[in-house]
Amino acid sequence: MADLALARVRPDRTVLLRWLRDYGVYAGVAALVLVNLALTPNFASLDTLRVQAVQVTPILIVALGMAVVIGTGGIDLSVGAVMAVAASMISLYLGYGPVAAVLAALLAGAVSGLVAGSLVAFVGVQPIVATLALMIGGRGLAEVMLPQLDTFRNPELRALGSGMFLGVPYVVLIAVALTLVVVFVVRRTTFGRQVLAIGGNPAASALAGLPVRRVLIGVYVLAGVLAAVAGVLATARLGASDPTRLGELMELNAITAVVIGGTALTGGRVRIAGTVAGAVLMQLLTATLIMHNLPQSWTQIASAVVIVLAVWVARERGRN
């Protein structure tokens, strides 16, 4: 009788854990929206929604690249430093025009990803170690190139950060476009299928003839370029390059968004829609606490709780 009761309870628990893993992040976003609609003055105003959309943009763009990297079973701790390097490149090359400055920043992101991917794919360094080294070295390099905050007045770059099209900020439109591109790459291309295969079983993928090294380098280059894009947009919005503070803790925010969005840290799965919802959830959580005059420390505690719950759900779901 005890075994029968246990067998009856276990499927119910499995269903609940699956639901939490797959839809919990959307429920969390809905709950925060309802709480703010009820308790936060002017939350539903167009200006508030626009501000929230702009502020979530850097997290979302970086999280897109992080999701693909995690899909291979890797991790990238260097994304915040890449944002800082991109900001420094903007200031250094803005004298050649905004297009040259943006291209230089994106190239720096691609080179950073190439180095990280090569260390992982060819040297065999663990992803967390390789990208940790780049996180430390990249931040130092950014500060060497640009020792202090540098403001600028370039109208084209400022327009990129603060301009709007039909009432929608350019940065939000860029984030939406990049999201659609990453969705297409993951779901509709051979590269995307190879990412999932390598994340699921890298040894079997190599035996099957998949270009494991090339794919690994590709995902880190993608993450580096997206981090550089986030750095460019953040710099353009601020009207200043700040290599010391820009991108600070961004790697942790991106990993949080990916994990609570349902992408397994073990690889083999990439949930872009969940990642978007995860980024929105973290932004709403931060905004809710700030709008109700709670200190920043509470945001960090709440984020830690959310991460632990997401990892616990994924772990328990895997056992059932």
N, C-alpha and C positions, 0 to 999 in steps of 0.2 A: 504493500500500500504506500509506503514511504517513497519507493522508487517511482511509483505511478504519479504521486503528487509532485515529485521533483521534475519528472518529465513534463508535467503539465505547466509548471512554473517557468522552466527554462525557455520554452519557445516564446512565452510572453515577454520575458526579460530580453531575449534576443531581438524581438521585434522593436521593443522600446529603445534598445541601444542603437539599432540600425536607424531608427527614426531620428534619434538625437544626433547621430553622426551625419546623416544626410540632410536633415531639415532644421536641426537645432539652431544653427546660425541665423536662419531666416526668421524663426520664432523670436530669437533674441532681438533682431532688428525691429520687428513688429512691436515687441513689448516696449522697447525704448522709445519708439515713435509715439505709441499711445500714452506712455508716461509723460513725455514732454508736451504732447498736445493738451493733456489735462493739467499739468502743473507749471509749465514754463511759458511765461508771457511772450507773445509774438513769435512763438516757435514756428508757426505755419506761415509766417510772412515770407514773401519772395526774397527779401534781402537775407533773412536768416538761412533759408534753403540754399541760396547762392553761396553764402559764406561757407556753409558746411561742405558743399560740393567742391569748392576751391581748396579747402583745407585737407580734404581726403585724397586729393589728386596725387601728391607725391607718394603717399603710402601705397595707393593702388598701383601706380606704375611700377614701383620697385617690387611690390608683392607679385606682380605678374611674372617677372623674371625669376623671382625666388620660387614660385610654384613650379616652374619648369625644371629648375635645378633640383628641387626636392623630389620631383617626379623621377629623377634618375637615382635617388637615394643619396644625393649630396646635400650640401648646404653652402651658403655664400655669406660670410660675415663681413665682406669688404664693401658692400653696396653703399653704406653711409660714407665711407672714405672716398669712394668713386664720385659721389655727389660733390664732396668737397674739392676733389681734383678738378671736376668739371667747372665748378665755380671759379677756381683759380685760372683755368684756361680761358674762361670768358674774359676776365680782366686783362690777362696777358695779351690776348689776340684781338680785343675789341677795336684797337687802333686800325686793324686791317678791314674792319667792317663787321657787322653783326653776323653775316652768313659765315665768314671765315672763323669767327669766334665760336659759333655753335658747332661747326664741323670739327674744329679742333677739340672741343669738349667731348663730342661723340666719339671721335677717334681715340681719345684718352680712355674712355669707357671700354671701347672694344679691345684696346691693348691690355687693359687690366684684366678683362675676361679671358683674353688669350693666354696671359701668364698664368692665371689661376687654373684654367682648363688644361694647360700643358703640364703644370705641376701634378695635377690629379691624374691625367690620362697617360703621360709618358714617364714621369718620375715615380709615380705611385704614392705620392703624399696624400694623406687623408684630407678630404675636402675641408674639414673644420680647421685643420692645422694650416693648410695652404692659404685659405682665405683669412684666417686670423693674422697671419704674417702680412698679408696685403692690407688688411684693415689698419694695422699699426703703421706699416711703412707708407701706405697711401695717405693717411692723415698727416704724417710728418712731411711727406713730399708736398702736399697741398700748402702747408704752412711755410715751407721753405720757398716755394714759388711766390706766395703772397703772404707776407708776414703779418698783415693786419687787414682789418675791414676796408674794403674799397667800394665806394659808391660811384655810380655812373648815371649819365643822363641821356643815353642813347634812346631816341624815341621809338625806333623799330623794336628794340629789345623790350623796352618798357611796355609797348603795345602788346607784345606776345604774352607778357605776364598779367596784364590788367585789362586788355581789350575784350570786347564781347561781340558776338554775332547773333543777332535776333534775341538779345537778352541773355544769351548763354556764354559764359566766359570761354575764351579760347583754350585755356588750360584744361577745362572740362571736356571740350570737344576732342582735344588731342588724346586725353585719357580714354575716352570712349572708343576712338578710332584704334588706339593701340590694343585695347581689350579685344576688339573684334578681330584684329590681326592675329593676336596670340591664340584666340579660340580657333581660328581657321588653321593655324599652324599645328596645333595640338590634335585637332579632330580630323583634319582633312588632308594632311600631308604625310608622306613617307617618314619624314623627320620626326613628326609627332608620334607616329606609331613606334618608331625606333626608340624614342625617349621612354615610352611606357614599357617596352619590352626590356630595355636595359635596366630600368628601375625594378622591374619584377624579378629578373634573374640575369645579372650581367654575365655570369659564366656561360650559361646556355646561349645567350645572345652572341657571345664571341664564337662559340662552337658552331652556331648557325650562320656565321659569316657576316654578321652585322658590323658596320664600322663603328665599334664602340668608342674608340679614341676620338674619332672625328665628331661623333655626336656629343661626347662629353665636352669637348672644346667648344662646340657650337652653343650648348646651353649656357656655359659660363660667359661666352661673348655676348649672347642675348641678354643675360642678366646685367652685364656691365654696361651695355648700350642703354638699356632701359633705366638703369640707375643714373647714367649721365643725362638722359632726357629729363628725369626728375630734378636733377641738379640744375640744369639749364632753366627749367620752368620756375623753380623756386627762386633762383637768382634773378630772373627777369621780373618776377612778382615783387620781390623785395627791393629791386633797384640797387642791389649791392651784392658783392661777393664776400662771403664770410667763411673762410676755410676752417676756422676753429669750431664753429657751432653748427654749420649747415650739415645736415645728414646725421647729426648726433643721435644715437640709439635707433636709427632708421632700420637697421638690420633686424633688431628685435621686434619692432612694430610690423615689419613685413613678414617675418616668420610667424608671429602671432596670427596675423590675418590669414595666412596660408593654412596653419594648423587648425584653427577654429572653423575654417571653411571646408574641412573634410579631407584635405590632401594628407595622405599618410607619410610620416617621416621616413618610413622604410622604403618608399619609392613605389613605382609601378602604377601610380594613379595621380592624375592632375585634375583638380576641380576648379576651373576658372570662375564659374558663377559663384561657387562657394567662397573663393578668394575675394571676389568683389564684395560679397556680403560681409565677409570677415573684416575687410578694410572699413566698410561703412559702420559696422558694429563698433569697432574700436574708436572711430572718430565720434560717433554718437555718444559712446560711453564717456569719453573725455569731455565732450561739449556739455553733456548733462551735468557732470560734476562741477565743471567750471561755472556754468550758468546758475548753479545753486550754491555758489560761493564755498565749495569744498576745496581743500588744498590739493595741489598736484600730486602729493604723496598718495592720496586716496585713489587716484587714477592708476598709479603704478601697482598698488595692492589689488585693485579690481582686475587689472590686466593679468596679474599673476594667477589669480583665482580662475579666470576664464581659461588660461592656458592649461592649468592643471586639470580642470574639468574636461577640456577637449581631448587631452592626451589620455586621460583615464577612460573616457568613452571609447576611444579608438582601441585602446588596449583590451578593455573588457569585451568589446565587439569581436576582436580577433580570437579571443579564447572560446567564444560560443559558436 
